[in-house]
Amino acid sequence: MTPDATAGLFLAIDIGNTSIAIGVYAGETLRARFRIATDRDNLADEFAMLLVSLLRSHEIEPEEVTAAAVSSTVPSLIGSFQEVCRRYFDIEPLVIGTGVKTGIRVRYDNPREVGPDRILHAVAALAKYEPPLIIVDLGTALVLDAISSEGDYLGGAIAPGIGISAEALFSRTAMLQRVSIEEPDGVIGRNTMHSLQAGIYYGYAEMVKGMVARYRAELGEDATVIGTGGYARIIAGEDGIFDAVEDDLNLEGLRRVYEMNRAEAPE
């Protein structure tokens, strides 16, 4: 079956290291979104059963899906989701990778090294905001990307994410308990739980502020700062961090890249 997002629903699948973001579009409207855990041991049938169940919980039947695109930072799972799309939706998904048109000039030394999620974020952000842009993804990793005033992807910085750092701290210290990552009452903790929250929350907030300041020094003070990723809204309350928070940059990027490549989509 030839994928045609205009004839039915479009399925956007973004496979991350920790979770898989899934969106269902009716035209340009995001009709449903959900996340499942990135379990590298799951078989295609197991992913399919979960996905179909989630779709039906949103009153969407598999036959309504007529097109799909897959992006992945976990290469071993690409084949699994290709099989899911072929067997359960009777479609061949577009896999984001080398040779797929994005409309973005990539100025990285080796463009093949840039994760597809970073390019998808740039595609979606440029569709909504004027460059220059600074995109801050607070997910499994903390990733900052720079988009020039000409709309070129320049590169960025990668650091351990909030969750990774917190888990390393909890697992390697015998007397520190796990705490939820949220804004505490103040920066000076009066007990162990609040001390941990203050260190994690304000530490990452200040890291992002500092990195954004350095990016603006290179890109220009007029650069718009966009936050995305699972932890973005947790620190979004800090003044001066983000100009906007976009929860679905990855899904929107998938939809837009699919539209650019629809004429060459596999059959």
Buried (B, 14 or more C-beta within 10 A) or exposed (E): EEBEBEEBBBBBBBBBBBBBBBBBBBEEEBBBBBBBEBEEEBEBEEBBBBBBEBBEEEEBEBEBBBBBBBBBBBEEBBEBBBBBBBEBBEBBBBBBEEEBEBEBEBBBEEEEEBBBBBBBBBBBBBEEBEBBBBBBBBBBBBBBBBBBEEBBBBBBEEBBBBBBBBEEBEEEEEEBEEBEBEBBEEEEBEEEBBBBBBBBBBEBBBBBBEBBEEBBEEBEEEBBBBBBBBBBBBBBEBEEBBBEBBBBBBBBBBBBBBBBBBEEBEE
